[in-house]
Amino acid sequence: MIVRKLRLQRGWSQEHLSELSGLSVRTIQRIERGHKAGLESLKSLAAVFEISVTDLQGEPAMNEQTHINEKTQITQEEKKAIEQVREIKGFYSHLITYVLVIAMLFVINFMTDPSYIWAWWPAMGWGMGIVSHGLSAFEVFNFFGAEWEKRQIEKRLGRKL
């Protein structure tokens, strides 16, 4: 995640970072998703970003006195924003799949038996799922959000809020 933040701060694409570091785009994607990076990859990225390898490895151990540049740390607010963007991306992916499949069903319906339009049934059923997904992704109604999770955890641990 630190690599992604540093890359975005500089306005670089993954391809540009790949060219600068000598790493493949796929390797950069894996590192940005949180996979463990090899020492050589970390050295290449540290050289490009002009920081130490230890700064790229994340938070230091509690007993180490290493100082990480504050600009490279990802805050809780940023993590929440990243998660929400992923939710919205998932919704759009779901919506595109819905539109393509339902369009295909209507084409099949009209080619086989245009006297009865049965494609409305899957369109309406799946459409309700799409609406629910959209409301959740855009946090219109947040019935099962962080506060609900916190209450449920406290309830199961026998604690009062």
N, C-alpha and C positions, 0 to 999 in steps of 0.2 A: 504494500500500500504506500510505503514511503516513496518508492520509485515512481509510482503513478503520480503522487502529489508533486514531486520534484519536476517530473516531465511536464505536467500541466501548468505549473508555475512558470515554466519557460516557454510555454506555448508550442511544445514540440509534439509531433505525432509519434506513434510507436515506430513507424517506418524511419522517421528521422533519427530517433534515438538508436535504432538498429544500425543505421549507417555510421553514426558517431562512435558507437561502442564496439562495433564489430560482432555483435550478437545477432542471432536471428530474431525476427519479429515474434515468432512462436515462443522463444525463450523469454522475451520481455513480457509477453502476455501471461505466461505462467507465473513469472515473478510477481507481476502486478496483482494476480489473483491470490497470492499468498503462498505459493509453493516455495519450497526451500531452494535457494539459489546456491550454486557451487561457488567456491572461493574465486576461481578465475572470472566468473561472471560478475561477482561482486566487485572485484578489482577493476574490471572494465567500466562498470557503471560508476564506481567511486571516482575514477579518473575523469569521466565525462562530466559528472556533477561537481567535481572539485571538492569532494568531501572525503572523510576517511571511511574505510570499509566498515568499521564498527558502527558508524552512524547509520549505514544502510542496513545493518543487521537488526535494527529495531531498538526496543527499549533495553537499556543495560540492566545487568543484575543488580539487586538491591545493595550489595556490598561494594560494587564498583563505583568509582568516582568519575566515570566518564560523563562528559557533558555533551548532550545532543542538541544540535541547533534547534531552537523552538519552531522554526519554520517547517521542519521536516516531520514534526509530530502531528498525528491525525487526531483531532478532537472528537469528542462524543457527538457533537453537533454535525461534524463532517461525516462521521460514520452513519448517522441517522439519515442525512441527506443522500448519501451514496446508496443506502438501502432503499430509500423511497424511489430514487431514480431507477433502480433495478426492478422494483415492483411495477413502476409505470412502463418500463421497457417490456416486462413480461405481459402486461395487459395489452400493449400494442401488438405484440407477437401473437397473442391469443386472438385479438380482433382480426388481424390479417388472415389467420388460419380460418376463422369463422367465415369471413366474407368469401374466401376462395372456395371452401368446401360447400357452403350453401349455394353459391352461384353454380357450382358444378351439379349439385343436386337439382336445382331448377332446370338446368339444361337437360339433364337426364329425364326429368319429369316431363318436360315438353316434347322431348324426342320419342318417349315411349307411350305416354297416355296424356295428351293435353286436355282431355275432358274432365279429369279430376286432378286438382293441384295438391298433391300430398306433401310437397316440399315445404309447405308452410309449417307443418308440425315439427320437424327437426329445427327449422329456423326459429320458431317461438321457444321451444324447449332450451336449445343451446343459447338463444338470445337472452333468456333469463340469467343464465350462468355468466354471460358476458357483462350484463348490467351489474350483477353482484361483484364480479371481479373489478370492474371499473370503479364502483363505489368504494371498494376496499383499497385499491391502488391509489386513488386520489384522496383517500381518507375523508370522504364525505360523511360517512357514518363509521365511527371507529369503535364498534361494539367490543371487539376482541383485541384492543390495542395494548400498549404497555401498561396502562393503569389497570386494566382487567387482569392481565397476567400477574401483576404485582399482588392484587387482591387475592387471586387464586392461590398463589404461592404462600402468602401469609396465612390464608385460611387452612391450607393443608399442613402447615407447620404449627398450627394452633396459636398463632400470634394475633393480637388485635392491632388494627391500624391506628 
